Amino acid sequence: HLNRPDNANRIRTLLLAGLRSAVLWRQKGGGRLTLLLRRKALLAQAQAMLDSLPQTPSPETLEPHSDA
């Protein structure tokens, strides 16, 4: 899978995003115990944030642009 540049780029991006999230979590005072004890509350808050985002069509459902 890593031989394909698009997959390698996607994996690299996800790994860096995970590292950045972990650093920000720790900088804001988060820890493993907080994550374990408040998991349901954190999931509920994350879901509420996702639900509040405006719905946008996925790239697969968009029609290609015609320059003609």
DSSP file (Angstrom, degrees, kcal/mol; ACC not computed):
  #  RESIDUE AA STRUCTURE BP1 BP2  ACC     N-H-->O    O-->H-N    N-H-->O    O-->H-N    TCO  KAPPA ALPHA  PHI   PSI    X-CA   Y-CA   Z-CA
    1    1 A H    >         0   0    0      0, 0.0     3,-1.0     0, 0.0     7,-0.2   0.000 360.0 360.0 360.0 -31.0    0.0    0.0    0.0
    2    2 A L  T 3   +     0   0    0      1,-0.2     6,-0.1     5,-0.1     7,-0.0   0.607 360.0  72.9 -77.4  -9.6    2.9    2.4    0.7
    3    3 A N  T 3  S+     0   0    0      4,-0.1    -1,-0.2     5,-0.0     3,-0.1   0.741  81.9  80.4 -74.0 -21.6    4.1    2.0   -2.9
    4    4 A R  S <> S-     0   0    0     -3,-1.0     4,-2.6     1,-0.1     3,-0.3  -0.767  77.6-145.2 -87.6 123.0    1.2    4.0   -4.1
    5    5 A P  H  > S+     0   0    0      0, 0.0     4,-2.6     0, 0.0     5,-0.2   0.853  97.2  53.7 -57.9 -37.9    1.9    7.8   -3.7
    6    6 A D  H  > S+     0   0    0      2,-0.2     4,-1.9     1,-0.2     5,-0.1   0.906 112.2  44.6 -66.1 -39.2   -1.7    8.7   -2.9
    7    7 A N  H  > S+     0   0    0     -3,-0.3     4,-2.7    -6,-0.2     5,-0.2   0.916 113.1  50.7 -68.2 -42.8   -1.9    6.1   -0.1
    8    8 A A  H  X S+     0   0    0     -4,-2.6     4,-2.5    -7,-0.2    -2,-0.2   0.911 111.7  47.9 -61.9 -42.4    1.5    7.0    1.3
    9    9 A N  H  X S+     0   0    0     -4,-2.6     4,-2.4    -5,-0.2    -1,-0.2   0.902 112.2  49.3 -65.0 -40.9    0.5   10.7    1.4
   10   10 A R  H  X S+     0   0    0     -4,-1.9     4,-2.4    -5,-0.2    -2,-0.2   0.924 113.1  46.3 -64.6 -44.8   -2.8    9.9    3.0
   11   11 A I  H  X S+     0   0    0     -4,-2.7     4,-2.5     2,-0.2    -2,-0.2   0.916 112.6  50.3 -64.4 -43.4   -1.2    7.7    5.7
   12   12 A R  H  X S+     0   0    0     -4,-2.5     4,-2.4    -5,-0.2    -2,-0.2   0.914 111.0  49.6 -60.2 -43.7    1.5   10.3    6.3
   13   13 A T  H  X S+     0   0    0     -4,-2.4     4,-2.3     1,-0.2    -2,-0.2   0.915 111.5  48.0 -62.8 -44.1   -1.1   13.0    6.7
   14   14 A L  H  X S+     0   0    0     -4,-2.4     4,-2.2     2,-0.2    -1,-0.2   0.892 111.6  50.2 -65.8 -39.6   -3.2   10.9    9.2
   15   15 A L  H  X S+     0   0    0     -4,-2.5     4,-2.3     2,-0.2    -2,-0.2   0.927 112.4  46.6 -64.4 -44.2   -0.1   10.1   11.2
   16   16 A L  H  X S+     0   0    0     -4,-2.4     4,-2.5     1,-0.2    -2,-0.2   0.885 111.5  51.9 -65.8 -37.6    0.9   13.7   11.5
   17   17 A A  H  X S+     0   0    0     -4,-2.3     4,-2.4     2,-0.2    -1,-0.2   0.897 109.8  50.1 -64.7 -39.5   -2.6   14.8   12.4
   18   18 A G  H  X S+     0   0    0     -4,-2.2     4,-2.2     2,-0.2    -2,-0.2   0.909 111.1  48.2 -64.3 -42.3   -2.7   12.2   15.1
   19   19 A L  H  X S+     0   0    0     -4,-2.3     4,-2.4     2,-0.2    -2,-0.2   0.917 112.0  49.2 -63.8 -42.9    0.6   13.4   16.5
   20   20 A R  H  X S+     0   0    0     -4,-2.5     4,-2.6     1,-0.2     5,-0.2   0.909 110.5  50.8 -63.5 -41.5   -0.5   17.0   16.4
   21   21 A S  H  X S+     0   0    0     -4,-2.4     4,-2.5     1,-0.2    -1,-0.2   0.911 110.1  49.8 -61.8 -42.2   -3.8   16.0   18.2
   22   22 A A  H  X S+     0   0    0     -4,-2.2     4,-2.3     2,-0.2    -2,-0.2   0.909 111.5  48.2 -64.1 -42.0   -1.8   14.2   20.9
   23   23 A V  H  X S+     0   0    0     -4,-2.4     4,-2.5     2,-0.2    -2,-0.2   0.937 113.6  46.6 -64.4 -46.1    0.5   17.2   21.5
   24   24 A L  H  X S+     0   0    0     -4,-2.6     4,-1.7     2,-0.2     6,-0.2   0.892 110.6  53.8 -62.9 -39.1   -2.4   19.6   21.6
   25   25 A W  H  <>S+     0   0    0     -4,-2.5     5,-2.8    -5,-0.2    -1,-0.2   0.931 112.1  43.8 -59.6 -47.1   -4.3   17.3   24.0
   26   26 A R  H ><5S+     0   0    0     -4,-2.3     3,-1.5     1,-0.2    -2,-0.2   0.885 110.7  54.7 -67.4 -38.4   -1.3   17.2   26.4
   27   27 A Q  H 3<5S+     0   0    0     -4,-2.5    -1,-0.2     1,-0.3    -2,-0.2   0.815 106.3  53.0 -64.5 -29.8   -0.7   20.9   26.1
   28   28 A K  T 3<5S-     0   0    0     -4,-1.7    -1,-0.3    -5,-0.2    -2,-0.2   0.333 128.2 -97.0 -89.1   7.9   -4.3   21.5   27.2
   29   29 A G  T < 5S+     0   0    0     -3,-1.5    -3,-0.2     1,-0.3    -2,-0.1   0.532  75.2 145.1  94.1   6.5   -3.9   19.4   30.3
   30   30 A G      < +     0   0    0     -5,-2.8     2,-0.3    -6,-0.2    -1,-0.3  -0.406  19.7 172.0 -76.6 155.2   -5.4   16.2   28.9
   31   31 A G     >  -     0   0    0     -2,-0.1     4,-2.1     1,-0.1     5,-0.1  -0.906  48.1 -90.5-150.8 177.6   -4.0   12.8   29.9
   32   32 A R  H  > S+     0   0    0     -2,-0.3     4,-2.3     1,-0.2     5,-0.2   0.894 123.2  52.3 -62.8 -40.9   -4.7    9.1   29.5
   33   33 A L  H  > S+     0   0    0      1,-0.2     4,-2.8     2,-0.2     5,-0.3   0.910 108.6  50.3 -64.3 -41.7   -6.8    9.0   32.7
   34   34 A T  H  > S+     0   0    0      1,-0.2     4,-2.3     2,-0.2    -1,-0.2   0.913 110.2  51.0 -60.2 -42.9   -9.0   11.9   31.5
   35   35 A L  H  < S+     0   0    0     -4,-2.1    -2,-0.2     1,-0.2    -1,-0.2   0.902 113.9  43.7 -63.0 -41.6   -9.5   10.1   28.2
   36   36 A L  H >< S+     0   0    0     -4,-2.3     3,-0.6     1,-0.2     4,-0.2   0.918 118.4  42.2 -70.0 -43.6  -10.6    6.9   29.9
   37   37 A L  H 3< S+     0   0    0     -4,-2.8    -2,-0.2     1,-0.2     3,-0.2   0.797 123.4  35.5 -77.3 -28.4  -12.8    8.5   32.5
   38   38 A R  T 3X S+     0   0    0     -4,-2.3     4,-2.7    -5,-0.3     5,-0.2   0.089  78.5 120.0-113.2  22.5  -14.5   11.0   30.2
   39   39 A R  H <> S+     0   0    0     -3,-0.6     4,-2.6     1,-0.2     5,-0.2   0.903  76.2  47.0 -56.9 -47.2  -14.7    9.0   27.0
   40   40 A K  H  > S+     0   0    0     -4,-0.2     4,-2.4     1,-0.2    -1,-0.2   0.906 113.8  47.9 -64.2 -41.4  -18.5    9.1   26.7
   41   41 A A  H  > S+     0   0    0      2,-0.2     4,-2.3     1,-0.2    -1,-0.2   0.902 112.9  48.8 -65.9 -40.4  -18.7   12.8   27.3
   42   42 A L  H  X S+     0   0    0     -4,-2.7     4,-2.5     2,-0.2    -2,-0.2   0.906 111.9  48.9 -66.0 -41.1  -15.9   13.5   24.8
   43   43 A L  H  X S+     0   0    0     -4,-2.6     4,-2.5    -5,-0.2    -2,-0.2   0.903 111.2  50.1 -64.1 -41.2  -17.6   11.3   22.2
   44   44 A A  H  X S+     0   0    0     -4,-2.4     4,-2.2     2,-0.2    -2,-0.2   0.907 112.1  47.6 -64.0 -41.4  -20.9   13.0   22.8
   45   45 A Q  H  X S+     0   0    0     -4,-2.3     4,-2.1     2,-0.2    -2,-0.2   0.907 111.9  49.6 -66.6 -41.6  -19.3   16.4   22.4
   46   46 A A  H  X S+     0   0    0     -4,-2.5     4,-2.3     2,-0.2    -2,-0.2   0.905 111.4  49.4 -63.6 -41.2  -17.4   15.4   19.2
   47   47 A Q  H  X S+     0   0    0     -4,-2.5     4,-2.7     2,-0.2    -2,-0.2   0.900 109.4  51.8 -65.0 -40.4  -20.6   14.0   17.7
   48   48 A A  H  X S+     0   0    0     -4,-2.2     4,-1.3     2,-0.2    -1,-0.2   0.890 109.8  49.8 -62.4 -39.1  -22.5   17.3   18.6
   49   49 A M  H  X S+     0   0    0     -4,-2.1     4,-0.6     2,-0.2    -2,-0.2   0.911 111.8  47.8 -66.2 -41.6  -19.7   19.2   16.8
   50   50 A L  H >< S+     0   0    0     -4,-2.3     3,-1.0     1,-0.2    -2,-0.2   0.902 110.0  52.7 -64.1 -40.7  -19.9   17.0   13.8
   51   51 A D  H 3< S+     0   0    0     -4,-2.7    -1,-0.2     1,-0.2    -2,-0.2   0.781 104.3  57.0 -66.3 -26.2  -23.7   17.3   13.7
   52   52 A S  H 3< S+     0   0    0     -4,-1.3    -1,-0.2    -5,-0.2    -2,-0.2   0.619  85.4 100.0 -82.3 -11.7  -23.5   21.1   13.8
   53   53 A L  S << S-     0   0    0     -3,-1.0     2,-0.1    -4,-0.6     3,-0.0  -0.473  84.8-105.1 -72.4 144.4  -21.3   21.3   10.6
   54   54 A P        -     0   0    0      0, 0.0     2,-0.4     0, 0.0    -1,-0.1  -0.418  38.2-108.2 -67.3 145.2  -23.1   22.1    7.4
   55   55 A Q        -     0   0    0     -2,-0.1    -4,-0.0    -4,-0.1    -3,-0.0  -0.597  40.3-176.7 -76.3 129.2  -23.7   19.2    5.1
   56   56 A T        -     0   0    0     -2,-0.4     2,-0.1    -3,-0.0    -3,-0.0  -0.956  30.7-104.3-124.8 146.6  -21.5   19.3    2.0
   57   57 A P        -     0   0    0      0, 0.0     5,-0.0     0, 0.0     0, 0.0  -0.374  37.5-114.4 -68.1 147.7  -21.6   16.9   -0.9
   58   58 A S    >>  -     0   0    0      1,-0.1     3,-1.3    -2,-0.1     4,-0.8  -0.443  26.0-111.0 -77.1 156.5  -18.8   14.3   -1.0
   59   59 A P  T 34 S+     0   0    0      0, 0.0     3,-0.5     0, 0.0    -1,-0.1   0.806 116.8  61.1 -58.3 -29.0  -16.4   14.5   -4.0
   60   60 A E  T 34 S+     0   0    0      1,-0.2    -2,-0.0     3,-0.0     0, 0.0   0.796 104.9  47.2 -69.1 -26.9  -17.8   11.3   -5.3
   61   61 A T  T <4 S+     0   0    0     -3,-1.3    -1,-0.2     2,-0.1     2,-0.2   0.567  90.2 101.0 -92.6  -8.5  -21.3   12.8   -5.7
   62   62 A L  S  < S-     0   0    0     -4,-0.8     3,-0.0    -3,-0.5    -4,-0.0  -0.527  73.9-123.9 -77.1 142.2  -20.1   16.0   -7.4
   63   63 A E        -     0   0    0     -2,-0.2    -2,-0.1     1,-0.1    -1,-0.1  -0.608  32.9-102.6 -81.7 145.0  -20.5   16.2  -11.2
   64   64 A P        -     0   0    0      0, 0.0     2,-0.2     0, 0.0    -1,-0.1  -0.375  37.6-112.1 -66.4 146.5  -17.4   17.0  -13.1
   65   65 A H        -     0   0    0     -3,-0.0     2,-0.5    -2,-0.0    -3,-0.0  -0.559  24.2-146.0 -77.8 140.2  -17.0   20.5  -14.4
   66   66 A S        -     0   0    0     -2,-0.2    -1,-0.0     1,-0.1     0, 0.0  -0.937  10.0-165.6-108.8 129.4  -17.2   21.1  -18.1
   67   67 A D              0   0    0     -2,-0.5    -1,-0.1     1,-0.2    -2,-0.0   0.359 360.0 360.0 -90.5   5.0  -15.0   23.8  -19.5
   68   68 A A              0   0    0      0, 0.0    -1,-0.2     0, 0.0    -2,-0.0   0.475 360.0 360.0 -78.1 360.0  -16.9   23.8  -22.8
